[in-house]
Amino acid sequence: MLATTAAQVDEFTSNGSAPIVIHGNEGQAVQLAPCCGPLPGDAIIGGIRLGHGLVVHMSECAVAQRQQVKEPERWIPVVWDSNTARHLSTRLDVTVLNERGVLGRLAAAINDADSNILHLSMPDEGSATGLLHLTVQVDSRTHLARVIRALRHVPQVQKIVRIKGTN
């Protein structure tokens, strides 16, 4: 395998070539940026990082936008493949009425939407409402929308927010 130099990347990006197609399972050569957590269906852009390969960000990501201003030569167009890898994770914050059985209803709704809970935490506040931090597996932005719709059908759910950064 040949190594790509920065000059070759600059030449590649200046040629206006077709965008690189992202499958979502490329491994270490292509990483999905943890700052924004892009999912298939999100508008994306790719930045070349020396020693890290291609890092894919959401186009609206503030981190990517700042880096593009500093080093525009390191950014290339990328698009999602129509057949992306399955089981990408994304985070949701769900505000619920703190009632008996609500966690079971949420888990059932997520399961019914053909998703899986990877992680769940809830600060012990003992108040009438609770904030659940969920990490769920989804295939795409469309699948995430289906999961969110299923959660909205749980009567105790008050608010759902997709968390796009690592903070």
Chimera marker file (.cmm) of the C-alpha trace (Angstrom):
<marker_set name="trace">
<marker id="1" x="0.000" y="0.000" z="0.000" r="1" g="1" b="0" radius="0.5"/>
<marker id="2" x="1.368" y="3.425" z="-0.947" r="1" g="1" b="0" radius="0.5"/>
<marker id="3" x="1.480" y="6.243" z="1.574" r="1" g="1" b="0" radius="0.5"/>
<marker id="4" x="-0.290" y="9.459" z="0.617" r="1" g="1" b="0" radius="0.5"/>
<marker id="5" x="1.709" y="12.624" z="1.169" r="1" g="1" b="0" radius="0.5"/>
<marker id="6" x="0.228" y="16.003" z="2.078" r="1" g="1" b="0" radius="0.5"/>
<marker id="7" x="1.149" y="17.245" z="-1.421" r="1" g="1" b="0" radius="0.5"/>
<marker id="8" x="-0.835" y="14.377" z="-2.964" r="1" g="1" b="0" radius="0.5"/>
<marker id="9" x="-3.823" y="15.192" z="-0.762" r="1" g="1" b="0" radius="0.5"/>
<marker id="10" x="-3.594" y="18.840" z="-1.813" r="1" g="1" b="0" radius="0.5"/>
<marker id="11" x="-3.414" y="17.795" z="-5.455" r="1" g="1" b="0" radius="0.5"/>
<marker id="12" x="-6.357" y="15.433" z="-4.990" r="1" g="1" b="0" radius="0.5"/>
<marker id="13" x="-8.569" y="18.034" z="-3.320" r="1" g="1" b="0" radius="0.5"/>
<marker id="14" x="-7.721" y="20.751" z="-5.840" r="1" g="1" b="0" radius="0.5"/>
<marker id="15" x="-8.707" y="18.517" z="-8.762" r="1" g="1" b="0" radius="0.5"/>
<marker id="16" x="-12.377" y="18.735" z="-7.801" r="1" g="1" b="0" radius="0.5"/>
<marker id="17" x="-12.684" y="14.957" z="-7.860" r="1" g="1" b="0" radius="0.5"/>
<marker id="18" x="-15.843" y="13.135" z="-6.942" r="1" g="1" b="0" radius="0.5"/>
<marker id="19" x="-16.476" y="12.869" z="-3.197" r="1" g="1" b="0" radius="0.5"/>
<marker id="20" x="-15.128" y="9.925" z="-1.248" r="1" g="1" b="0" radius="0.5"/>
<marker id="21" x="-17.910" y="7.471" z="-0.379" r="1" g="1" b="0" radius="0.5"/>
<marker id="22" x="-18.219" y="6.616" z="3.333" r="1" g="1" b="0" radius="0.5"/>
<marker id="23" x="-19.585" y="3.197" z="4.311" r="1" g="1" b="0" radius="0.5"/>
<marker id="24" x="-19.230" y="3.640" z="8.082" r="1" g="1" b="0" radius="0.5"/>
<marker id="25" x="-17.112" y="0.539" z="8.646" r="1" g="1" b="0" radius="0.5"/>
<marker id="26" x="-13.783" y="1.609" z="7.166" r="1" g="1" b="0" radius="0.5"/>
<marker id="27" x="-11.884" y="1.153" z="10.422" r="1" g="1" b="0" radius="0.5"/>
<marker id="28" x="-8.938" y="3.260" z="11.502" r="1" g="1" b="0" radius="0.5"/>
<marker id="29" x="-8.322" y="4.869" z="8.090" r="1" g="1" b="0" radius="0.5"/>
<marker id="30" x="-11.689" y="6.643" z="8.345" r="1" g="1" b="0" radius="0.5"/>
<marker id="31" x="-13.090" y="7.781" z="11.674" r="1" g="1" b="0" radius="0.5"/>
<marker id="32" x="-16.450" y="9.287" z="12.551" r="1" g="1" b="0" radius="0.5"/>
<marker id="33" x="-15.727" y="12.419" z="14.581" r="1" g="1" b="0" radius="0.5"/>
<marker id="34" x="-16.735" y="12.084" z="18.244" r="1" g="1" b="0" radius="0.5"/>
<marker id="35" x="-17.367" y="15.837" z="18.495" r="1" g="1" b="0" radius="0.5"/>
<marker id="36" x="-20.501" y="15.631" z="16.337" r="1" g="1" b="0" radius="0.5"/>
<marker id="37" x="-21.203" y="11.883" z="15.868" r="1" g="1" b="0" radius="0.5"/>
<marker id="38" x="-22.340" y="11.896" z="12.217" r="1" g="1" b="0" radius="0.5"/>
<marker id="39" x="-24.882" y="9.312" z="11.118" r="1" g="1" b="0" radius="0.5"/>
<marker id="40" x="-25.740" y="8.170" z="7.596" r="1" g="1" b="0" radius="0.5"/>
<marker id="41" x="-28.147" y="10.770" z="6.254" r="1" g="1" b="0" radius="0.5"/>
<marker id="42" x="-26.377" y="13.701" z="7.950" r="1" g="1" b="0" radius="0.5"/>
<marker id="43" x="-24.571" y="16.151" z="5.629" r="1" g="1" b="0" radius="0.5"/>
<marker id="44" x="-20.855" y="15.421" z="6.090" r="1" g="1" b="0" radius="0.5"/>
<marker id="45" x="-17.361" y="16.669" z="5.258" r="1" g="1" b="0" radius="0.5"/>
<marker id="46" x="-13.996" y="14.958" z="5.659" r="1" g="1" b="0" radius="0.5"/>
<marker id="47" x="-10.788" y="16.313" z="7.073" r="1" g="1" b="0" radius="0.5"/>
<marker id="48" x="-7.375" y="14.696" z="6.585" r="1" g="1" b="0" radius="0.5"/>
<marker id="49" x="-5.458" y="14.502" z="9.891" r="1" g="1" b="0" radius="0.5"/>
<marker id="50" x="-1.864" y="13.368" z="9.731" r="1" g="1" b="0" radius="0.5"/>
<marker id="51" x="-1.508" y="10.144" z="11.664" r="1" g="1" b="0" radius="0.5"/>
<marker id="52" x="-5.290" y="9.737" z="11.955" r="1" g="1" b="0" radius="0.5"/>
<marker id="53" x="-6.485" y="9.378" z="8.365" r="1" g="1" b="0" radius="0.5"/>
<marker id="54" x="-9.822" y="10.818" z="7.281" r="1" g="1" b="0" radius="0.5"/>
<marker id="55" x="-12.069" y="12.193" z="10.024" r="1" g="1" b="0" radius="0.5"/>
<marker id="56" x="-15.731" y="12.588" z="9.011" r="1" g="1" b="0" radius="0.5"/>
<marker id="57" x="-17.722" y="15.423" z="10.609" r="1" g="1" b="0" radius="0.5"/>
<marker id="58" x="-21.246" y="16.714" z="10.213" r="1" g="1" b="0" radius="0.5"/>
<marker id="59" x="-21.138" y="19.746" z="7.888" r="1" g="1" b="0" radius="0.5"/>
<marker id="60" x="-22.666" y="21.885" z="10.637" r="1" g="1" b="0" radius="0.5"/>
<marker id="61" x="-20.052" y="20.816" z="13.230" r="1" g="1" b="0" radius="0.5"/>
<marker id="62" x="-18.470" y="23.870" z="14.864" r="1" g="1" b="0" radius="0.5"/>
<marker id="63" x="-15.162" y="22.018" z="15.342" r="1" g="1" b="0" radius="0.5"/>
<marker id="64" x="-14.989" y="21.146" z="11.638" r="1" g="1" b="0" radius="0.5"/>
<marker id="65" x="-15.933" y="24.673" z="10.594" r="1" g="1" b="0" radius="0.5"/>
<marker id="66" x="-13.141" y="26.176" z="12.738" r="1" g="1" b="0" radius="0.5"/>
<marker id="67" x="-10.601" y="23.700" z="11.350" r="1" g="1" b="0" radius="0.5"/>
<marker id="68" x="-11.706" y="24.388" z="7.766" r="1" g="1" b="0" radius="0.5"/>
<marker id="69" x="-10.937" y="28.084" z="8.229" r="1" g="1" b="0" radius="0.5"/>
<marker id="70" x="-7.455" y="27.289" z="9.612" r="1" g="1" b="0" radius="0.5"/>
<marker id="71" x="-6.498" y="24.575" z="7.095" r="1" g="1" b="0" radius="0.5"/>
<marker id="72" x="-8.871" y="24.537" z="4.092" r="1" g="1" b="0" radius="0.5"/>
<marker id="73" x="-6.437" y="22.409" z="2.060" r="1" g="1" b="0" radius="0.5"/>
<marker id="74" x="-7.026" y="19.426" z="4.376" r="1" g="1" b="0" radius="0.5"/>
<marker id="75" x="-10.782" y="19.174" z="3.685" r="1" g="1" b="0" radius="0.5"/>
<marker id="76" x="-12.384" y="17.038" z="0.996" r="1" g="1" b="0" radius="0.5"/>
<marker id="77" x="-15.953" y="16.296" z="-0.016" r="1" g="1" b="0" radius="0.5"/>
<marker id="78" x="-17.394" y="13.021" z="1.300" r="1" g="1" b="0" radius="0.5"/>
<marker id="79" x="-20.824" y="11.409" z="1.019" r="1" g="1" b="0" radius="0.5"/>
<marker id="80" x="-22.496" y="8.416" z="2.617" r="1" g="1" b="0" radius="0.5"/>
<marker id="81" x="-22.774" y="5.220" z="0.602" r="1" g="1" b="0" radius="0.5"/>
<marker id="82" x="-26.346" y="4.107" z="0.019" r="1" g="1" b="0" radius="0.5"/>
<marker id="83" x="-25.511" y="0.850" z="1.857" r="1" g="1" b="0" radius="0.5"/>
<marker id="84" x="-23.774" y="2.036" z="5.016" r="1" g="1" b="0" radius="0.5"/>
<marker id="85" x="-22.573" y="-0.133" z="7.882" r="1" g="1" b="0" radius="0.5"/>
<marker id="86" x="-25.123" y="-1.049" z="10.519" r="1" g="1" b="0" radius="0.5"/>
<marker id="87" x="-25.120" y="-0.398" z="14.228" r="1" g="1" b="0" radius="0.5"/>
<marker id="88" x="-23.683" y="3.048" z="14.690" r="1" g="1" b="0" radius="0.5"/>
<marker id="89" x="-24.208" y="4.565" z="18.104" r="1" g="1" b="0" radius="0.5"/>
<marker id="90" x="-25.747" y="7.911" z="18.946" r="1" g="1" b="0" radius="0.5"/>
<marker id="91" x="-26.694" y="9.586" z="22.191" r="1" g="1" b="0" radius="0.5"/>
<marker id="92" x="-30.064" y="10.894" z="23.304" r="1" g="1" b="0" radius="0.5"/>
<marker id="93" x="-31.134" y="12.840" z="26.366" r="1" g="1" b="0" radius="0.5"/>
<marker id="94" x="-34.732" y="11.982" z="27.244" r="1" g="1" b="0" radius="0.5"/>
<marker id="95" x="-36.687" y="13.928" z="29.846" r="1" g="1" b="0" radius="0.5"/>
<marker id="96" x="-39.467" y="11.813" z="31.361" r="1" g="1" b="0" radius="0.5"/>
<marker id="97" x="-42.026" y="11.961" z="34.098" r="1" g="1" b="0" radius="0.5"/>
<marker id="98" x="-40.494" y="9.873" z="36.863" r="1" g="1" b="0" radius="0.5"/>
<marker id="99" x="-43.208" y="7.231" z="37.154" r="1" g="1" b="0" radius="0.5"/>
<marker id="100" x="-43.194" y="3.525" z="37.835" r="1" g="1" b="0" radius="0.5"/>
<marker id="101" x="-42.555" y="1.429" z="34.714" r="1" g="1" b="0" radius="0.5"/>
<marker id="102" x="-41.353" y="4.293" z="32.507" r="1" g="1" b="0" radius="0.5"/>
<marker id="103" x="-37.941" y="2.724" z="31.919" r="1" g="1" b="0" radius="0.5"/>
<marker id="104" x="-39.576" y="-0.509" z="30.759" r="1" g="1" b="0" radius="0.5"/>
<marker id="105" x="-41.845" y="1.422" z="28.371" r="1" g="1" b="0" radius="0.5"/>
<marker id="106" x="-38.844" y="3.275" z="26.932" r="1" g="1" b="0" radius="0.5"/>
<marker id="107" x="-36.882" y="0.045" z="26.480" r="1" g="1" b="0" radius="0.5"/>
<marker id="108" x="-39.859" y="-1.585" z="24.743" r="1" g="1" b="0" radius="0.5"/>
<marker id="109" x="-40.298" y="1.419" z="22.426" r="1" g="1" b="0" radius="0.5"/>
<marker id="110" x="-36.607" y="1.336" z="21.472" r="1" g="1" b="0" radius="0.5"/>
<marker id="111" x="-36.806" y="-2.413" z="20.857" r="1" g="1" b="0" radius="0.5"/>
<marker id="112" x="-39.979" y="-2.001" z="18.769" r="1" g="1" b="0" radius="0.5"/>
<marker id="113" x="-38.098" y="0.543" z="16.624" r="1" g="1" b="0" radius="0.5"/>
<marker id="114" x="-35.493" y="-2.183" z="15.913" r="1" g="1" b="0" radius="0.5"/>
<marker id="115" x="-32.806" y="-0.510" z="17.993" r="1" g="1" b="0" radius="0.5"/>
<marker id="116" x="-30.762" y="-1.454" z="21.032" r="1" g="1" b="0" radius="0.5"/>
<marker id="117" x="-29.704" y="0.392" z="24.176" r="1" g="1" b="0" radius="0.5"/>
<marker id="118" x="-25.919" y="0.347" z="24.587" r="1" g="1" b="0" radius="0.5"/>
<marker id="119" x="-25.743" y="2.558" z="27.668" r="1" g="1" b="0" radius="0.5"/>
<marker id="120" x="-28.191" y="4.245" z="30.017" r="1" g="1" b="0" radius="0.5"/>
<marker id="121" x="-27.642" y="6.518" z="32.983" r="1" g="1" b="0" radius="0.5"/>
<marker id="122" x="-29.956" y="8.617" z="35.087" r="1" g="1" b="0" radius="0.5"/>
<marker id="123" x="-28.881" y="10.928" z="37.881" r="1" g="1" b="0" radius="0.5"/>
<marker id="124" x="-30.685" y="10.057" z="41.121" r="1" g="1" b="0" radius="0.5"/>
<marker id="125" x="-32.606" y="13.248" z="41.777" r="1" g="1" b="0" radius="0.5"/>
<marker id="126" x="-35.826" y="11.896" z="43.254" r="1" g="1" b="0" radius="0.5"/>
<marker id="127" x="-37.829" y="14.622" z="41.490" r="1" g="1" b="0" radius="0.5"/>
<marker id="128" x="-41.034" y="14.411" z="39.470" r="1" g="1" b="0" radius="0.5"/>
<marker id="129" x="-39.070" y="14.392" z="36.211" r="1" g="1" b="0" radius="0.5"/>
<marker id="130" x="-35.907" y="12.572" z="35.285" r="1" g="1" b="0" radius="0.5"/>
<marker id="131" x="-33.249" y="13.029" z="32.606" r="1" g="1" b="0" radius="0.5"/>
<marker id="132" x="-32.102" y="9.792" z="30.991" r="1" g="1" b="0" radius="0.5"/>
<marker id="133" x="-28.833" y="9.706" z="29.069" r="1" g="1" b="0" radius="0.5"/>
<marker id="134" x="-29.145" y="6.958" z="26.438" r="1" g="1" b="0" radius="0.5"/>
<marker id="135" x="-26.730" y="5.589" z="23.870" r="1" g="1" b="0" radius="0.5"/>
<marker id="136" x="-28.609" y="3.628" z="21.216" r="1" g="1" b="0" radius="0.5"/>
<marker id="137" x="-27.640" y="1.722" z="18.081" r="1" g="1" b="0" radius="0.5"/>
<marker id="138" x="-29.079" y="2.981" z="14.807" r="1" g="1" b="0" radius="0.5"/>
<marker id="139" x="-28.426" y="2.372" z="11.123" r="1" g="1" b="0" radius="0.5"/>
<marker id="140" x="-28.975" y="5.918" z="9.876" r="1" g="1" b="0" radius="0.5"/>
<marker id="141" x="-30.520" y="9.291" z="10.577" r="1" g="1" b="0" radius="0.5"/>
<marker id="142" x="-33.824" y="7.890" z="9.271" r="1" g="1" b="0" radius="0.5"/>
<marker id="143" x="-33.619" y="4.994" z="11.730" r="1" g="1" b="0" radius="0.5"/>
<marker id="144" x="-32.866" y="7.459" z="14.530" r="1" g="1" b="0" radius="0.5"/>
<marker id="145" x="-35.994" y="9.426" z="13.565" r="1" g="1" b="0" radius="0.5"/>
<marker id="146" x="-37.997" y="6.178" z="13.846" r="1" g="1" b="0" radius="0.5"/>
<marker id="147" x="-36.544" y="5.550" z="17.331" r="1" g="1" b="0" radius="0.5"/>
<marker id="148" x="-37.400" y="9.106" z="18.414" r="1" g="1" b="0" radius="0.5"/>
<marker id="149" x="-40.967" y="8.774" z="17.067" r="1" g="1" b="0" radius="0.5"/>
<marker id="150" x="-41.377" y="5.533" z="19.026" r="1" g="1" b="0" radius="0.5"/>
<marker id="151" x="-40.131" y="7.240" z="22.199" r="1" g="1" b="0" radius="0.5"/>
<marker id="152" x="-42.549" y="10.149" z="21.681" r="1" g="1" b="0" radius="0.5"/>
<marker id="153" x="-45.423" y="7.636" z="21.868" r="1" g="1" b="0" radius="0.5"/>
<marker id="154" x="-44.497" y="6.858" z="25.486" r="1" g="1" b="0" radius="0.5"/>
<marker id="155" x="-46.859" y="9.149" z="27.459" r="1" g="1" b="0" radius="0.5"/>
<marker id="156" x="-44.258" y="9.989" z="30.131" r="1" g="1" b="0" radius="0.5"/>
<marker id="157" x="-41.729" y="11.361" z="27.614" r="1" g="1" b="0" radius="0.5"/>
<marker id="158" x="-41.529" y="15.148" z="27.725" r="1" g="1" b="0" radius="0.5"/>
<marker id="159" x="-38.460" y="15.978" z="25.637" r="1" g="1" b="0" radius="0.5"/>
<marker id="160" x="-35.911" y="14.176" z="23.430" r="1" g="1" b="0" radius="0.5"/>
<marker id="161" x="-32.598" y="15.710" z="22.309" r="1" g="1" b="0" radius="0.5"/>
<marker id="162" x="-29.945" y="14.135" z="20.073" r="1" g="1" b="0" radius="0.5"/>
<marker id="163" x="-26.529" y="14.819" z="21.606" r="1" g="1" b="0" radius="0.5"/>
<marker id="164" x="-24.059" y="15.536" z="18.810" r="1" g="1" b="0" radius="0.5"/>
<marker id="165" x="-20.884" y="16.161" z="20.786" r="1" g="1" b="0" radius="0.5"/>
<marker id="166" x="-18.736" y="14.418" z="23.363" r="1" g="1" b="0" radius="0.5"/>
<marker id="167" x="-19.472" y="16.913" z="26.157" r="1" g="1" b="0" radius="0.5"/>
<link id1="1" id2="2" r="1" g="1" b="0" radius="0.2"/>
<link id1="2" id2="3" r="1" g="1" b="0" radius="0.2"/>
<link id1="3" id2="4" r="1" g="1" b="0" radius="0.2"/>
<link id1="4" id2="5" r="1" g="1" b="0" radius="0.2"/>
<link id1="5" id2="6" r="1" g="1" b="0" radius="0.2"/>
<link id1="6" id2="7" r="1" g="1" b="0" radius="0.2"/>
<link id1="7" id2="8" r="1" g="1" b="0" radius="0.2"/>
<link id1="8" id2="9" r="1" g="1" b="0" radius="0.2"/>
<link id1="9" id2="10" r="1" g="1" b="0" radius="0.2"/>
<link id1="10" id2="11" r="1" g="1" b="0" radius="0.2"/>
<link id1="11" id2="12" r="1" g="1" b="0" radius="0.2"/>
<link id1="12" id2="13" r="1" g="1" b="0" radius="0.2"/>
<link id1="13" id2="14" r="1" g="1" b="0" radius="0.2"/>
<link id1="14" id2="15" r="1" g="1" b="0" radius="0.2"/>
<link id1="15" id2="16" r="1" g="1" b="0" radius="0.2"/>
<link id1="16" id2="17" r="1" g="1" b="0" radius="0.2"/>
<link id1="17" id2="18" r="1" g="1" b="0" radius="0.2"/>
<link id1="18" id2="19" r="1" g="1" b="0" radius="0.2"/>
<link id1="19" id2="20" r="1" g="1" b="0" radius="0.2"/>
<link id1="20" id2="21" r="1" g="1" b="0" radius="0.2"/>
<link id1="21" id2="22" r="1" g="1" b="0" radius="0.2"/>
<link id1="22" id2="23" r="1" g="1" b="0" radius="0.2"/>
<link id1="23" id2="24" r="1" g="1" b="0" radius="0.2"/>
<link id1="24" id2="25" r="1" g="1" b="0" radius="0.2"/>
<link id1="25" id2="26" r="1" g="1" b="0" radius="0.2"/>
<link id1="26" id2="27" r="1" g="1" b="0" radius="0.2"/>
<link id1="27" id2="28" r="1" g="1" b="0" radius="0.2"/>
<link id1="28" id2="29" r="1" g="1" b="0" radius="0.2"/>
<link id1="29" id2="30" r="1" g="1" b="0" radius="0.2"/>
<link id1="30" id2="31" r="1" g="1" b="0" radius="0.2"/>
<link id1="31" id2="32" r="1" g="1" b="0" radius="0.2"/>
<link id1="32" id2="33" r="1" g="1" b="0" radius="0.2"/>
<link id1="33" id2="34" r="1" g="1" b="0" radius="0.2"/>
<link id1="34" id2="35" r="1" g="1" b="0" radius="0.2"/>
<link id1="35" id2="36" r="1" g="1" b="0" radius="0.2"/>
<link id1="36" id2="37" r="1" g="1" b="0" radius="0.2"/>
<link id1="37" id2="38" r="1" g="1" b="0" radius="0.2"/>
<link id1="38" id2="39" r="1" g="1" b="0" radius="0.2"/>
<link id1="39" id2="40" r="1" g="1" b="0" radius="0.2"/>
<link id1="40" id2="41" r="1" g="1" b="0" radius="0.2"/>
<link id1="41" id2="42" r="1" g="1" b="0" radius="0.2"/>
<link id1="42" id2="43" r="1" g="1" b="0" radius="0.2"/>
<link id1="43" id2="44" r="1" g="1" b="0" radius="0.2"/>
<link id1="44" id2="45" r="1" g="1" b="0" radius="0.2"/>
<link id1="45" id2="46" r="1" g="1" b="0" radius="0.2"/>
<link id1="46" id2="47" r="1" g="1" b="0" radius="0.2"/>
<link id1="47" id2="48" r="1" g="1" b="0" radius="0.2"/>
<link id1="48" id2="49" r="1" g="1" b="0" radius="0.2"/>
<link id1="49" id2="50" r="1" g="1" b="0" radius="0.2"/>
<link id1="50" id2="51" r="1" g="1" b="0" radius="0.2"/>
<link id1="51" id2="52" r="1" g="1" b="0" radius="0.2"/>
<link id1="52" id2="53" r="1" g="1" b="0" radius="0.2"/>
<link id1="53" id2="54" r="1" g="1" b="0" radius="0.2"/>
<link id1="54" id2="55" r="1" g="1" b="0" radius="0.2"/>
<link id1="55" id2="56" r="1" g="1" b="0" radius="0.2"/>
<link id1="56" id2="57" r="1" g="1" b="0" radius="0.2"/>
<link id1="57" id2="58" r="1" g="1" b="0" radius="0.2"/>
<link id1="58" id2="59" r="1" g="1" b="0" radius="0.2"/>
<link id1="59" id2="60" r="1" g="1" b="0" radius="0.2"/>
<link id1="60" id2="61" r="1" g="1" b="0" radius="0.2"/>
<link id1="61" id2="62" r="1" g="1" b="0" radius="0.2"/>
<link id1="62" id2="63" r="1" g="1" b="0" radius="0.2"/>
<link id1="63" id2="64" r="1" g="1" b="0" radius="0.2"/>
<link id1="64" id2="65" r="1" g="1" b="0" radius="0.2"/>
<link id1="65" id2="66" r="1" g="1" b="0" radius="0.2"/>
<link id1="66" id2="67" r="1" g="1" b="0" radius="0.2"/>
<link id1="67" id2="68" r="1" g="1" b="0" radius="0.2"/>
<link id1="68" id2="69" r="1" g="1" b="0" radius="0.2"/>
<link id1="69" id2="70" r="1" g="1" b="0" radius="0.2"/>
<link id1="70" id2="71" r="1" g="1" b="0" radius="0.2"/>
<link id1="71" id2="72" r="1" g="1" b="0" radius="0.2"/>
<link id1="72" id2="73" r="1" g="1" b="0" radius="0.2"/>
<link id1="73" id2="74" r="1" g="1" b="0" radius="0.2"/>
<link id1="74" id2="75" r="1" g="1" b="0" radius="0.2"/>
<link id1="75" id2="76" r="1" g="1" b="0" radius="0.2"/>
<link id1="76" id2="77" r="1" g="1" b="0" radius="0.2"/>
<link id1="77" id2="78" r="1" g="1" b="0" radius="0.2"/>
<link id1="78" id2="79" r="1" g="1" b="0" radius="0.2"/>
<link id1="79" id2="80" r="1" g="1" b="0" radius="0.2"/>
<link id1="80" id2="81" r="1" g="1" b="0" radius="0.2"/>
<link id1="81" id2="82" r="1" g="1" b="0" radius="0.2"/>
<link id1="82" id2="83" r="1" g="1" b="0" radius="0.2"/>
<link id1="83" id2="84" r="1" g="1" b="0" radius="0.2"/>
<link id1="84" id2="85" r="1" g="1" b="0" radius="0.2"/>
<link id1="85" id2="86" r="1" g="1" b="0" radius="0.2"/>
<link id1="86" id2="87" r="1" g="1" b="0" radius="0.2"/>
<link id1="87" id2="88" r="1" g="1" b="0" radius="0.2"/>
<link id1="88" id2="89" r="1" g="1" b="0" radius="0.2"/>
<link id1="89" id2="90" r="1" g="1" b="0" radius="0.2"/>
<link id1="90" id2="91" r="1" g="1" b="0" radius="0.2"/>
<link id1="91" id2="92" r="1" g="1" b="0" radius="0.2"/>
<link id1="92" id2="93" r="1" g="1" b="0" radius="0.2"/>
<link id1="93" id2="94" r="1" g="1" b="0" radius="0.2"/>
<link id1="94" id2="95" r="1" g="1" b="0" radius="0.2"/>
<link id1="95" id2="96" r="1" g="1" b="0" radius="0.2"/>
<link id1="96" id2="97" r="1" g="1" b="0" radius="0.2"/>
<link id1="97" id2="98" r="1" g="1" b="0" radius="0.2"/>
<link id1="98" id2="99" r="1" g="1" b="0" radius="0.2"/>
<link id1="99" id2="100" r="1" g="1" b="0" radius="0.2"/>
<link id1="100" id2="101" r="1" g="1" b="0" radius="0.2"/>
<link id1="101" id2="102" r="1" g="1" b="0" radius="0.2"/>
<link id1="102" id2="103" r="1" g="1" b="0" radius="0.2"/>
<link id1="103" id2="104" r="1" g="1" b="0" radius="0.2"/>
<link id1="104" id2="105" r="1" g="1" b="0" radius="0.2"/>
<link id1="105" id2="106" r="1" g="1" b="0" radius="0.2"/>
<link id1="106" id2="107" r="1" g="1" b="0" radius="0.2"/>
<link id1="107" id2="108" r="1" g="1" b="0" radius="0.2"/>
<link id1="108" id2="109" r="1" g="1" b="0" radius="0.2"/>
<link id1="109" id2="110" r="1" g="1" b="0" radius="0.2"/>
<link id1="110" id2="111" r="1" g="1" b="0" radius="0.2"/>
<link id1="111" id2="112" r="1" g="1" b="0" radius="0.2"/>
<link id1="112" id2="113" r="1" g="1" b="0" radius="0.2"/>
<link id1="113" id2="114" r="1" g="1" b="0" radius="0.2"/>
<link id1="114" id2="115" r="1" g="1" b="0" radius="0.2"/>
<link id1="115" id2="116" r="1" g="1" b="0" radius="0.2"/>
<link id1="116" id2="117" r="1" g="1" b="0" radius="0.2"/>
<link id1="117" id2="118" r="1" g="1" b="0" radius="0.2"/>
<link id1="118" id2="119" r="1" g="1" b="0" radius="0.2"/>
<link id1="119" id2="120" r="1" g="1" b="0" radius="0.2"/>
<link id1="120" id2="121" r="1" g="1" b="0" radius="0.2"/>
<link id1="121" id2="122" r="1" g="1" b="0" radius="0.2"/>
<link id1="122" id2="123" r="1" g="1" b="0" radius="0.2"/>
<link id1="123" id2="124" r="1" g="1" b="0" radius="0.2"/>
<link id1="124" id2="125" r="1" g="1" b="0" radius="0.2"/>
<link id1="125" id2="126" r="1" g="1" b="0" radius="0.2"/>
<link id1="126" id2="127" r="1" g="1" b="0" radius="0.2"/>
<link id1="127" id2="128" r="1" g="1" b="0" radius="0.2"/>
<link id1="128" id2="129" r="1" g="1" b="0" radius="0.2"/>
<link id1="129" id2="130" r="1" g="1" b="0" radius="0.2"/>
<link id1="130" id2="131" r="1" g="1" b="0" radius="0.2"/>
<link id1="131" id2="132" r="1" g="1" b="0" radius="0.2"/>
<link id1="132" id2="133" r="1" g="1" b="0" radius="0.2"/>
<link id1="133" id2="134" r="1" g="1" b="0" radius="0.2"/>
<link id1="134" id2="135" r="1" g="1" b="0" radius="0.2"/>
<link id1="135" id2="136" r="1" g="1" b="0" radius="0.2"/>
<link id1="136" id2="137" r="1" g="1" b="0" radius="0.2"/>
<link id1="137" id2="138" r="1" g="1" b="0" radius="0.2"/>
<link id1="138" id2="139" r="1" g="1" b="0" radius="0.2"/>
<link id1="139" id2="140" r="1" g="1" b="0" radius="0.2"/>
<link id1="140" id2="141" r="1" g="1" b="0" radius="0.2"/>
<link id1="141" id2="142" r="1" g="1" b="0" radius="0.2"/>
<link id1="142" id2="143" r="1" g="1" b="0" radius="0.2"/>
<link id1="143" id2="144" r="1" g="1" b="0" radius="0.2"/>
<link id1="144" id2="145" r="1" g="1" b="0" radius="0.2"/>
<link id1="145" id2="146" r="1" g="1" b="0" radius="0.2"/>
<link id1="146" id2="147" r="1" g="1" b="0" radius="0.2"/>
<link id1="147" id2="148" r="1" g="1" b="0" radius="0.2"/>
<link id1="148" id2="149" r="1" g="1" b="0" radius="0.2"/>
<link id1="149" id2="150" r="1" g="1" b="0" radius="0.2"/>
<link id1="150" id2="151" r="1" g="1" b="0" radius="0.2"/>
<link id1="151" id2="152" r="1" g="1" b="0" radius="0.2"/>
<link id1="152" id2="153" r="1" g="1" b="0" radius="0.2"/>
<link id1="153" id2="154" r="1" g="1" b="0" radius="0.2"/>
<link id1="154" id2="155" r="1" g="1" b="0" radius="0.2"/>
<link id1="155" id2="156" r="1" g="1" b="0" radius="0.2"/>
<link id1="156" id2="157" r="1" g="1" b="0" radius="0.2"/>
<link id1="157" id2="158" r="1" g="1" b="0" radius="0.2"/>
<link id1="158" id2="159" r="1" g="1" b="0" radius="0.2"/>
<link id1="159" id2="160" r="1" g="1" b="0" radius="0.2"/>
<link id1="160" id2="161" r="1" g="1" b="0" radius="0.2"/>
<link id1="161" id2="162" r="1" g="1" b="0" radius="0.2"/>
<link id1="162" id2="163" r="1" g="1" b="0" radius="0.2"/>
<link id1="163" id2="164" r="1" g="1" b="0" radius="0.2"/>
<link id1="164" id2="165" r="1" g="1" b="0" radius="0.2"/>
<link id1="165" id2="166" r="1" g="1" b="0" radius="0.2"/>
<link id1="166" id2="167" r="1" g="1" b="0" radius="0.2"/>
</marker_set>
